[in-house]
C-alpha cells in the first residue's frame, strides 16, 4: 500500500501536466457565469449549469480512458473535474453569495445541532447541477425499461437538459415571487 502511495505521488510530481481538465474551460465558464449574473439571472441558476458542466466534463474524461488504473477511477475523475471547476470559481468575489439555512430538529435553538447555517449559493447550485447529471443515466434507463427497451432519439441529452431547465425555471420563478 505504501509503495502504491509513493508511486502515485511520484507520478503526480513527474507528470508534464494535468490532462484531466482544461483551465481555459474553467475560465470560460466563470466568464459566462459572470455575464449571466450581470444580465440578471440568479446565481443559483447559473451555478446549476456550471455544476452540470463540471460533472459532465468528468464523465467525458472518464470515458476517454479505456483502462481502469485505480479502483473507482471513474468516480474519482468526476469528483476531480467538479472540484477543479467549482473550487477556483467559489474563490471569486462574484460567486460569494450566501443564504441562511435554519435547522430546528432536536431541542432548543442554539443546541449543538439546531442553528442557522450559512450556505454558499454557488456551491449548493453546482451540487444540484452535478446531482442532476449523475442521476439522468439512471432515469434514462428507467424510461427505456418502461418503453420495453426502446430509446427516444438523444434521450439522455434531452432528459438532462429538460431537468436542468425545469429546475432552473422553478428556482427563477421562486426568486421572482419572493
Backbone as a printed PyTorch tensor [residue, N CA C, xyz], in Angstrom:
tensor([[[  0.8280,  -1.1910,   0.0000],
         [  0.0000,   0.0000,   0.0000],
         [  0.8720,   1.2540,   0.0000]],

        [[  1.9380,   1.2060,   0.8010],
         [  2.8290,   2.3570,   0.8870],
         [  3.5230,   2.5930,  -0.4470]],

        [[  3.9000,   1.4990,  -1.1340],
         [  4.5530,   1.6360,  -2.4380],
         [  3.6200,   2.2760,  -3.4550]],

        [[  2.3400,   1.8970,  -3.3980],
         [  1.3560,   2.4670,  -4.3140],
         [  1.1920,   3.9670,  -4.0640]],

        [[  1.1990,   4.3620,  -2.8080],
         [  1.0880,   5.7830,  -2.4770],
         [  2.3060,   6.5510,  -2.9610]],

        [[  3.4920,   5.9930,  -2.7340],
         [  4.7120,   6.6510,  -3.1970],
         [  4.7440,   6.7390,  -4.7170]],

        [[  4.2870,   5.6850,  -5.3860],
         [  4.2450,   5.6910,  -6.8430],
         [  3.2580,   6.7490,  -7.3350]],

        [[  2.1090,   6.8650,  -6.6750],
         [  1.1150,   7.8690,  -7.0690],
         [  1.6660,   9.2810,  -6.9180]],

        [[  2.3380,   9.5360,  -5.8020],
         [  2.9210,  10.8680,  -5.5760],
         [  4.0060,  11.1460,  -6.6030]],

        [[  4.8490,  10.1480,  -6.8790],
         [  5.9140,  10.3330,  -7.8690],
         [  5.3400,  10.6130,  -9.2540]],

        [[  4.3030,   9.8890,  -9.6370],
         [  3.6800,  10.1360, -10.9340],
         [  3.0770,  11.5290, -11.0170]],

        [[  2.4710,  11.9850,  -9.9350],
         [  1.8980,  13.3340,  -9.9190],
         [  2.9870,  14.3990, -10.0410]],

        [[  4.0960,  14.1970,  -9.3390],
         [  5.1650,  15.1910,  -9.3710],
         [  5.9260,  15.1890, -10.6900]],

        [[  6.0410,  14.0290, -11.3300],
         [  6.8130,  13.9250, -12.5600],
         [  5.9830,  14.0980, -13.8280]],

        [[  4.6720,  14.1970, -13.6860],
         [  3.8260,  14.3110, -14.8760],
         [  4.0320,  15.6780, -15.5310]],

        [[  4.0120,  15.7350, -16.8680],
         [  4.2600,  17.0030, -17.5610],
         [  3.1320,  18.0080, -17.3900]],

        [[  1.9340,  17.5610, -17.1680],
         [  0.8080,  18.4690, -16.9900],
         [ -0.4350,  17.6720, -16.6960]],

        [[ -1.4100,  18.3050, -16.1370],
         [ -2.6650,  17.6330, -15.8240],
         [ -3.5370,  17.6620, -17.0650]],

        [[ -3.9350,  16.5030, -17.5180],
         [ -4.7540,  16.4120, -18.7080],
         [ -6.2230,  16.1560, -18.3730]],

        [[ -6.5630,  16.1920, -17.0960],
         [ -7.9230,  15.8550, -16.6940],
         [ -8.9080,  16.9890, -16.9390]],

        [[ -8.4350,  18.2090, -16.9330],
         [ -9.3720,  19.3190, -17.0650],
         [ -8.6510,  20.5180, -17.6410]],

        [[ -9.3580,  21.2540, -18.4340],
         [ -8.7730,  22.3970, -19.1200],
         [ -9.0040,  23.6710, -18.3100]],

        [[ -7.9400,  24.3630, -17.8850],
         [ -8.1230,  25.6180, -17.1510],
         [ -8.8540,  26.6700, -17.9870]],

        [[ -8.6720,  26.6370, -19.2900],
         [ -9.3690,  27.5840, -20.1560],
         [-10.8740,  27.3730, -20.0990]],

        [[-11.3030,  26.1220, -20.0000],
         [-12.7360,  25.8400, -19.8820],
         [-13.2850,  26.4320, -18.5920]],

        [[-12.5310,  26.3010, -17.5070],
         [-12.9660,  26.8440, -16.2330],
         [-13.0640,  28.3660, -16.3030]],

        [[-12.0750,  29.0040, -16.9090],
         [-12.0980,  30.4660, -17.0500],
         [-13.2740,  30.8850, -17.9350]],

        [[-13.4950,  30.1480, -19.0220],
         [-14.6220,  30.4430, -19.9050],
         [-15.9540,  30.2830, -19.1970]],

        [[-16.0700,  29.2230, -18.4020],
         [-17.3100,  29.0010, -17.6560],
         [-17.5180,  30.1110, -16.6290]],

        [[-16.4520,  30.5490, -15.9770],
         [-16.5580,  31.6320, -15.0000],
         [-16.9720,  32.9320, -15.6880]],

        [[-16.4090,  33.1960, -16.8620],
         [-16.7700,  34.4100, -17.6050],
         [-18.2330,  34.3600, -18.0570]],

        [[-18.6600,  33.2120, -18.5670],
         [-20.0570,  33.0650, -18.9890],
         [-21.0010,  33.2050, -17.7920]],

        [[-20.6250,  32.6130, -16.6570],
         [-21.4530,  32.7180, -15.4580],
         [-21.5260,  34.1590, -14.9720]],

        [[-20.3930,  34.8470, -14.9820],
         [-20.3840,  36.2550, -14.5800],
         [-21.2680,  37.0960, -15.4850]],

        [[-21.2180,  36.8380, -16.7900],
         [-22.0740,  37.5520, -17.7340],
         [-23.5410,  37.2730, -17.4920]],

        [[-23.8740,  36.0270, -17.1920],
         [-25.2740,  35.6730, -16.9360],
         [-25.7850,  36.3450, -15.6670]],

        [[-24.9610,  36.3840, -14.6320],
         [-25.3570,  37.0530, -13.3910],
         [-25.5090,  38.5470, -13.6470]],

        [[-24.6120,  39.1270, -14.4180],
         [-24.6890,  40.5490, -14.7610],
         [-25.9800,  40.8600, -15.5200]],

        [[-26.4490,  39.8980, -16.3380],
         [-27.6900,  40.0810, -17.0830],
         [-28.9380,  39.8670, -16.2270]],

        [[-28.7560,  39.4200, -14.9970],
         [-29.8890,  39.3080, -14.0810],
         [-30.3320,  37.9020, -13.7490]],

        [[-29.6710,  36.9070, -14.2800],
         [-30.0220,  35.5280, -13.9370],
         [-29.4400,  35.2260, -12.5660]],

        [[-30.1990,  34.5190, -11.7440],
         [-29.7590,  34.2860, -10.3620],
         [-28.5110,  33.4170, -10.3070]],

        [[-27.7610,  33.6440,  -9.2450],
         [-26.5210,  32.9040,  -9.0240],
         [-26.7990,  31.4010,  -8.9360]],

        [[-27.8980,  31.0360,  -8.3380],
         [-28.2130,  29.6220,  -8.1690],
         [-28.4440,  28.9430,  -9.5150]],

        [[-29.1620,  29.5980, -10.4010],
         [-29.4280,  29.0130, -11.7190],
         [-28.1370,  28.8850, -12.5200]],

        [[-27.3120,  29.9080, -12.4840],
         [-26.0300,  29.8480, -13.1890],
         [-25.1840,  28.7070, -12.6370]],

        [[-25.1630,  28.5770, -11.3220],
         [-24.3320,  27.5390, -10.7130],
         [-24.8460,  26.1350, -11.0090]],

        [[-26.1390,  25.9840, -11.2220],
         [-26.6750,  24.6710, -11.5980],
         [-26.0420,  24.2160, -12.9150]],

        [[-25.9850,  25.1190, -13.8740],
         [-25.4060,  24.7610, -15.1710],
         [-23.8890,  24.5960, -15.0990]],

        [[-23.2190,  25.3770, -14.2590],
         [-21.7720,  25.2160, -14.0900],
         [-21.4710,  23.8660, -13.4390]],

        [[-22.2380,  23.4900, -12.4360],
         [-22.0520,  22.1820, -11.7980],
         [-22.3140,  21.0430, -12.7630]],

        [[-23.3530,  21.1960, -13.5860],
         [-23.6470,  20.1750, -14.5990],
         [-22.5070,  20.0790, -15.6040]],

        [[-21.9550,  21.2270, -16.0040],
         [-20.8110,  21.2520, -16.9250],
         [-19.6100,  20.5300, -16.3140]],

        [[-19.3340,  20.8120, -15.0510],
         [-18.1700,  20.2170, -14.3870],
         [-18.2940,  18.7000, -14.2910]],

        [[-19.4680,  18.2250, -13.9230],
         [-19.6650,  16.7790, -13.7820],
         [-19.6580,  16.0970, -15.1530]],

        [[-20.3160,  16.7230, -16.1550],
         [-20.3110,  16.0760, -17.4730],
         [-18.9260,  16.0650, -18.0810]],

        [[-18.0940,  17.0530, -17.7700],
         [-16.7100,  17.0210, -18.2320],
         [-15.9810,  15.8370, -17.5990]],

        [[-16.2330,  15.5990, -16.3270],
         [-15.6350,  14.4470, -15.6510],
         [-16.0750,  13.1280, -16.2570]],

        [[-17.3760,  13.0010, -16.5850],
         [-17.8790,  11.7900, -17.2490],
         [-17.1710,  11.6120, -18.5910]],

        [[-17.0420,  12.6960, -19.3370],
         [-16.4290,  12.6490, -20.6640],
         [-14.9780,  12.1960, -20.5670]],

        [[-14.2140,  12.7780, -19.6310],
         [-12.8170,  12.4080, -19.4610],
         [-12.7000,  10.9530, -19.0180]],

        [[-13.5940,  10.5230, -18.1350],
         [-13.5170,   9.1340, -17.6490],
         [-13.7940,   8.1290, -18.7610]],

        [[-14.5950,   8.5140, -19.7360],
         [-14.8580,   7.6160, -20.8650],
         [-13.6910,   7.5800, -21.8510]],

        [[-12.8790,   8.6190, -21.8780],
         [-11.7150,   8.6370, -22.7690],
         [-10.6530,   7.6310, -22.3470]],

        [[-10.5590,   7.4050, -21.0420],
         [ -9.5710,   6.4680, -20.5170],
         [-10.1960,   5.0810, -20.5410]],

        [[ -9.6940,   4.2390, -21.4050],
         [-10.3130,   2.9240, -21.6400],
         [ -9.9860,   1.9040, -20.5580]],

        [[ -8.8710,   2.0700, -19.8910],
         [ -8.4290,   1.0910, -18.9080],
         [ -8.5390,   1.6830, -17.4990]],

        [[ -8.9600,   0.8780, -16.5470],
         [ -9.0540,   1.3360, -15.1630],
         [ -7.7320,   1.0920, -14.4620]],

        [[ -7.0630,   2.1710, -14.0740],
         [ -5.7690,   2.0910, -13.4200],
         [ -5.8890,   2.0190, -11.9100]],

        [[ -6.9250,   2.6350, -11.3620],
         [ -7.1600,   2.5890,  -9.9150],
         [ -8.6340,   2.2500,  -9.6810]],

        [[ -8.9400,   1.6000,  -8.5710],
         [-10.3490,   1.3200,  -8.2760],
         [-11.1150,   2.6280,  -8.0680]],

        [[-12.2910,   2.6970,  -8.6420],
         [-13.1030,   3.9030,  -8.5170],
         [-12.6040,   5.0590,  -9.3630]],

        [[-11.8930,   4.7330, -10.4240],
         [-11.2810,   5.7590, -11.2740],
         [-12.3160,   6.7090, -11.8740]],

        [[-13.4260,   6.1560, -12.3520],
         [-14.4590,   6.9850, -12.9790],
         [-15.0120,   8.0070, -11.9930]],

        [[-15.3760,   7.5510, -10.8110],
         [-15.9120,   8.4570,  -9.7890],
         [-14.8630,   9.4830,  -9.3740]],

        [[-13.6180,   9.0470,  -9.2460],
         [-12.5510,   9.9730,  -8.8610],
         [-12.3620,  11.0670,  -9.9060]],

        [[-12.4290,  10.7060, -11.1760],
         [-12.2720,  11.7020, -12.2320],
         [-13.4490,  12.6810, -12.2680]],

        [[-14.6390,  12.1780, -12.0100],
         [-15.8130,  13.0520, -11.9800],
         [-15.7060,  14.0340, -10.8220]],

        [[-15.3450,  13.5490,  -9.6530],
         [-15.1880,  14.4150,  -8.4830],
         [-14.0570,  15.4140,  -8.6960]],

        [[-12.9530,  14.9480,  -9.2610],
         [-11.8230,  15.8310,  -9.5330],
         [-12.2070,  16.9330, -10.5190]],

        [[-12.9280,  16.5820, -11.5490],
         [-13.3870,  17.5750, -12.5200],
         [-14.2890,  18.6080, -11.8480]],

        [[-15.1880,  18.1350, -11.0070],
         [-16.0810,  19.0380, -10.2740],
         [-15.2740,  19.9960,  -9.4070]],

        [[-14.3440,  19.4440,  -8.6380],
         [-13.5410,  20.2750,  -7.7340],
         [-12.6600,  21.2560,  -8.5010]],

        [[-12.0560,  20.7960,  -9.6050],
         [-11.1730,  21.6800, -10.3810],
         [-11.9400,  22.7920, -11.0850]],

        [[-13.2350,  22.6410, -11.2400],
         [-14.0510,  23.6940, -11.8370],
         [-14.6530,  24.5930, -10.7700]],

        [[-15.2500,  24.0170,  -9.7530],
         [-16.0380,  24.7730,  -8.7770],
         [-15.1660,  25.4990,  -7.7530]],

        [[-14.1530,  24.8500,  -7.2200],
         [-13.3380,  25.4720,  -6.1690],
         [-12.6770,  26.7780,  -6.6350]],

        [[-12.0630,  26.8280,  -7.8210],
         [-11.4940,  28.1230,  -8.2410],
         [-12.5660,  29.2050,  -8.4270]],

        [[-13.7420,  28.8090,  -8.8590],
         [-14.7940,  29.7940,  -9.0890],
         [-15.3880,  30.3100,  -7.7780]],

        [[-15.4710,  29.4620,  -6.7580],
         [-16.0200,  29.8820,  -5.4680],
         [-15.1610,  30.9800,  -4.8600]],

        [[-13.8710,  30.9500,  -5.1370],
         [-12.9790,  31.9500,  -4.5400],
         [-13.1340,  33.3330,  -5.1750]],

        [[-13.8370,  33.4430,  -6.3150],
         [-14.0510,  34.7450,  -6.9450],
         [-15.1070,  35.5340,  -6.1710]],

        [[-14.9310,  36.8410,  -6.0430],
         [-15.8920,  37.6440,  -5.2700],
         [-17.3250,  37.5760,  -5.8230]],

        [[-17.4600,  37.4120,  -7.1230],
         [-18.7740,  37.3760,  -7.7550],
         [-19.6240,  36.2030,  -7.2520]],

        [[-18.9810,  35.1070,  -6.8750],
         [-19.6970,  33.8870,  -6.5040],
         [-19.7470,  33.6610,  -4.9950]],

        [[-19.6160,  34.7290,  -4.2230],
         [-19.6630,  34.6180,  -2.7640],
         [-20.9800,  35.1640,  -2.2420]],

        [[-22.0520,  34.5280,  -2.6470],
         [-23.3880,  34.9070,  -2.1790],
         [-23.8890,  33.7770,  -1.2790]],

        [[-24.3490,  34.1360,  -0.0890],
         [-24.7400,  33.1360,   0.8880],
         [-26.2300,  33.2220,   1.1770]],

        [[-26.7770,  32.0960,   1.6260],
         [-28.1750,  32.0380,   2.0290],
         [-28.2510,  31.3370,   3.3810]],

        [[-29.1420,  31.7860,   4.2590],
         [-29.2590,  31.1180,   5.5580],
         [-30.0840,  29.8290,   5.4420]],

        [[-29.6400,  28.8200,   6.1320],
         [-30.3890,  27.5680,   6.2210],
         [-30.5910,  27.2890,   7.7040]],

        [[-31.8370,  27.3760,   8.1460],
         [-32.1510,  27.1600,   9.5570],
         [-32.5210,  25.7060,   9.7870]],

        [[-31.8950,  25.1150,  10.7960],
         [-32.1490,  23.7240,  11.1440],
         [-32.6860,  23.6910,  12.5730]],

        [[-33.9140,  23.2160,  12.7350],
         [-34.5460,  23.1230,  14.0490],
         [-35.1570,  21.7270,  14.1820]],

        [[-34.3470,  20.7470,  14.4500],
         [-34.8550,  19.3820,  14.5180],
         [-34.9470,  18.8490,  15.9340]],

        [[-33.9440,  19.1130,  16.7510],
         [-33.8940,  18.4980,  18.0710],
         [-33.6910,  19.5750,  19.1340]],

        [[-34.6210,  19.7120,  20.0420],
         [-34.4270,  20.5860,  21.1910],
         [-34.5170,  22.0630,  20.8850]],

        [[-33.8610,  22.8510,  21.7470],
         [-33.9260,  24.3060,  21.6750],
         [-32.9270,  24.8520,  20.6590]],

        [[-33.2110,  26.0860,  20.2100],
         [-32.2910,  26.7670,  19.3010],
         [-30.9870,  27.0460,  20.0360]],

        [[-29.9040,  26.8650,  19.3600],
         [-28.5940,  27.1000,  19.9570],
         [-27.9450,  25.8410,  20.4780]],

        [[-28.6830,  24.7310,  20.4800],
         [-28.0420,  23.4890,  20.9000],
         [-27.0130,  23.0860,  19.8420]],

        [[-26.3470,  22.0000,  20.0590],
         [-25.2330,  21.6230,  19.1810],
         [-25.6450,  21.4510,  17.7290]],

        [[-26.9120,  21.1660,  17.4520],
         [-27.3370,  20.9250,  16.0710],
         [-28.2910,  21.9990,  15.5450]],

        [[-29.1570,  22.5110,  16.4110],
         [-30.1810,  23.4750,  15.9930],
         [-29.5750,  24.8680,  15.8680]],

        [[-29.2820,  25.2450,  14.6550],
         [-28.6620,  26.5360,  14.3980],
         [-29.0720,  27.0280,  13.0150]],

        [[-28.6390,  28.2260,  12.6960],
         [-28.7930,  28.7410,  11.3470],
         [-27.4110,  28.7090,  10.7060]],

        [[-27.3170,  28.0170,   9.5950],
         [-26.0530,  27.8590,   8.8960],
         [-26.0550,  28.7310,   7.6430]],

        [[-24.9020,  29.2150,   7.2510],
         [-24.7760,  29.9500,   6.0030],
         [-24.2480,  29.0010,   4.9460]],

        [[-24.9180,  28.9720,   3.8020],
         [-24.5030,  28.0950,   2.7050],
         [-24.2240,  28.9490,   1.4800]],

        [[-23.1640,  28.6280,   0.7850],
         [-22.7990,  29.3250,  -0.4410],
         [-23.7840,  28.9140,  -1.5370]],

        [[-24.4900,  29.8860,  -2.1080],
         [-25.4890,  29.5940,  -3.1440],
         [-24.8490,  28.9600,  -4.3680]],

        [[-23.6510,  29.3950,  -4.7050],
         [-22.9670,  28.8360,  -5.8710],
         [-22.6560,  27.3620,  -5.6460]],

        [[-22.1690,  27.0270,  -4.4660],
         [-21.8480,  25.6300,  -4.1630],
         [-23.1070,  24.7690,  -4.1460]],

        [[-24.1880,  25.2630,  -3.5290],
         [-25.4390,  24.4990,  -3.4920],
         [-25.9780,  24.2460,  -4.9030]],

        [[-25.9920,  25.2930,  -5.7270],
         [-26.4930,  25.1490,  -7.0910],
         [-25.6380,  24.2180,  -7.9220]],

        [[-24.3190,  24.3210,  -7.7810],
         [-23.4490,  23.4550,  -8.5690],
         [-23.5700,  21.9960,  -8.1330]],

        [[-23.7750,  21.7710,  -6.8440],
         [-24.0250,  20.3990,  -6.3810],
         [-25.3310,  19.8650,  -6.9600]],

        [[-26.3590,  20.7140,  -7.0070],
         [-27.6370,  20.3080,  -7.5910],
         [-27.4790,  19.9680,  -9.0740]],

        [[-26.7550,  20.7940,  -9.8080],
         [-26.4980,  20.5070, -11.2250],
         [-25.7270,  19.2150, -11.4140]],

        [[-24.7530,  18.9780, -10.5390],
         [-23.9900,  17.7340, -10.6050],
         [-24.8370,  16.5110, -10.3120]],

        [[-25.7370,  16.6350,  -9.3400],
         [-26.6400,  15.5230,  -8.9980],
         [-27.5750,  15.2210, -10.1660]],

        [[-28.0630,  16.2630, -10.8390],
         [-28.9420,  16.0590, -11.9960],
         [-28.2050,  15.2710, -13.0730]],

        [[-26.9770,  15.6760, -13.3890],
         [-26.2150,  14.9910, -14.4410],
         [-25.9160,  13.5500, -14.0410]],

        [[-25.6240,  13.3210, -12.7670],
         [-25.3130,  11.9520, -12.3220],
         [-26.5570,  11.0690, -12.2500]],

        [[-27.7300,  11.6640, -12.0620],
         [-28.9400,  10.8530, -11.9260],
         [-29.6420,  10.5920, -13.2590]],

        [[-29.3620,  11.3660, -14.2910],
         [-30.0770,  11.1640, -15.5540],
         [-29.7650,   9.8360, -16.2450]],

        [[-28.5640,   9.2620, -16.1690],
         [-28.4050,   7.9310, -16.7830],
         [-29.3290,   6.8870, -16.1510]],

        [[-29.4620,   6.9300, -14.8280],
         [-30.3610,   6.0020, -14.1460],
         [-31.8040,   6.2460, -14.5850]],

        [[-32.2080,   7.5100, -14.6200],
         [-33.5600,   7.8670, -15.0280],
         [-33.8210,   7.4790, -16.4810]],

        [[-32.8270,   7.6740, -17.3280],
         [-32.9500,   7.2960, -18.7370],
         [-33.1210,   5.7810, -18.8830]],

        [[-32.3810,   5.0180, -18.0850],
         [-32.5370,   3.5520, -18.1120],
         [-33.9340,   3.1400, -17.6690]],

        [[-34.4840,   3.8130, -16.6680],
         [-35.8450,   3.5030, -16.2090],
         [-36.8680,   3.8070, -17.2990]],

        [[-36.6970,   4.9240, -18.0080],
         [-37.6060,   5.2660, -19.1050],
         [-37.5040,   4.2290, -20.2170]],

        [[-36.2930,   3.7800, -20.5170],
         [-36.0860,   2.7530, -21.5410],
         [-36.7540,   1.4450, -21.1370]],

        [[-36.6640,   1.0880, -19.8620],
         [-37.3350,  -0.1260, -19.3850],
         [-38.8440,  -0.0070, -19.5100]],

        [[-39.3800,   1.1650, -19.1740],
         [-40.8250,   1.3780, -19.2950],
         [-41.2890,   1.3030, -20.7510]],

        [[-40.3970,   1.6280, -21.6730],
         [-40.7350,   1.6080, -23.0930],
         [-40.2800,   0.2930, -23.7440]],

        [[-40.1160,  -0.7590, -22.9460],
         [-39.7490,  -2.1010, -23.4270],
         [-38.4500,  -2.0960, -24.2230]],

        [[-37.4420,  -1.4060, -23.7200],
         [-36.1210,  -1.4140, -24.3400],
         [-35.9360,  -0.4160, -25.4710]],

        [[-36.9320,   0.3750, -25.7550],
         [-36.8240,   1.3600, -26.8410],
         [-36.4130,   2.7110, -26.2710]],

        [[-35.4250,   3.3250, -26.9250],
         [-34.9600,   4.6530, -26.5040],
         [-35.4580,   5.7080, -27.4730]],

        [[-35.6950,   6.8800, -26.9500],
         [-36.0090,   8.0230, -27.7870],
         [-34.7030,   8.5640, -28.3730]],

        [[-34.7540,   9.2230, -29.5210],
         [-33.5220,   9.8110, -30.0490],
         [-32.9660,  10.8580, -29.0650]],

        [[-31.6740,  10.7750, -28.7930],
         [-30.9820,  11.7000, -27.8800],
         [-31.6550,  11.7550, -26.5120]],

        [[-32.1130,  10.6150, -26.0410],
         [-32.8810,  10.5500, -24.8020],
         [-32.1090,  11.0960, -23.6050]],

        [[-30.8740,  10.6600, -23.4170],
         [-30.0870,  11.1030, -22.2660],
         [-29.8250,  12.5980, -22.2830]],

        [[-29.4250,  13.1030, -23.4290],
         [-29.1400,  14.5320, -23.5790],
         [-30.3910,  15.3700, -23.3530]],

        [[-31.4930,  14.9430, -23.9810],
         [-32.7540,  15.6690, -23.8420],
         [-33.2330,  15.6650, -22.3950]],

        [[-33.1360,  14.5240, -21.7540],
         [-33.5660,  14.4030, -20.3640],
         [-32.7260,  15.2920, -19.4480]],

        [[-31.4190,  15.3020, -19.6570],
         [-30.5290,  16.1280, -18.8370],
         [-30.8750,  17.6040, -18.9770]],

        [[-30.9650,  18.0760, -20.2190],
         [-31.2740,  19.4950, -20.4300],
         [-32.6800,  19.8400, -19.9340]],

        [[-33.6350,  18.9530, -20.1390],
         [-35.0010,  19.2250, -19.6800],
         [-35.0360,  19.3770, -18.1630]],

        [[-34.3780,  18.4730, -17.4500],
         [-34.3530,  18.5670, -15.9880],
         [-33.6450,  19.8310, -15.5190]],

        [[-32.5070,  20.1560, -16.1350],
         [-31.7790,  21.3640, -15.7530],
         [-32.6230,  22.6150, -15.9990]],

        [[-33.3000,  22.6600, -17.1330],
         [-34.1150,  23.8310, -17.4730],
         [-35.3310,  23.9440, -16.5540]],

        [[-36.0080,  22.8270, -16.2900],
         [-37.1880,  22.8630, -15.4090],
         [-36.7850,  23.3030, -13.9990]],

        [[-35.7140,  22.7490, -13.4650],
         [-35.2540,  23.1410, -12.1240],
         [-34.8840,  24.6260, -12.1070]],

        [[-34.2200,  25.0790, -13.1550],
         [-33.8100,  26.4860, -13.2270],
         [-35.0210,  27.4170, -13.3070]],

        [[-36.0090,  27.0470, -14.0830],
         [-37.2180,  27.8710, -14.1910],
         [-37.9450,  27.9360, -12.8500]],

        [[-38.0450,  26.8130, -12.1650],
         [-38.7010,  26.7980, -10.8500],
         [-37.9510,  27.7120,  -9.8780]],

        [[-36.6290,  27.6550,  -9.8780],
         [-35.8360,  28.4950,  -8.9760],
         [-35.9880,  29.9730,  -9.3350]],

        [[-35.9630,  30.3000, -10.6310],
         [-36.1320,  31.7000, -11.0550],
         [-37.5200,  32.2110, -10.6830]],

        [[-38.5520,  31.4010, -10.8970],
         [-39.9090,  31.8200, -10.5390],
         [-40.0570,  32.0270,  -9.0410]],

        [[-39.4380,  31.1490,  -8.2590],
         [-39.4800,  31.2990,  -6.8100],
         [-38.7710,  32.5810,  -6.3800]],

        [[-37.7210,  32.9380,  -7.0600],
         [-36.9960,  34.1820,  -6.7490],
         [-37.8650,  35.3880,  -7.0810]],

        [[-38.5800,  35.3550,  -8.1860],
         [-39.4310,  36.4790,  -8.5950],
         [-40.6320,  36.6420,  -7.6710]],

        [[-41.1570,  35.5040,  -7.1910],
         [-42.3240,  35.5550,  -6.3090],
         [-41.9510,  36.1830,  -4.9740]],

        [[-40.7690,  35.8540,  -4.4700],
         [-40.3270,  36.4130,  -3.1810],
         [-39.8970,  37.7900,  -3.4150]]])
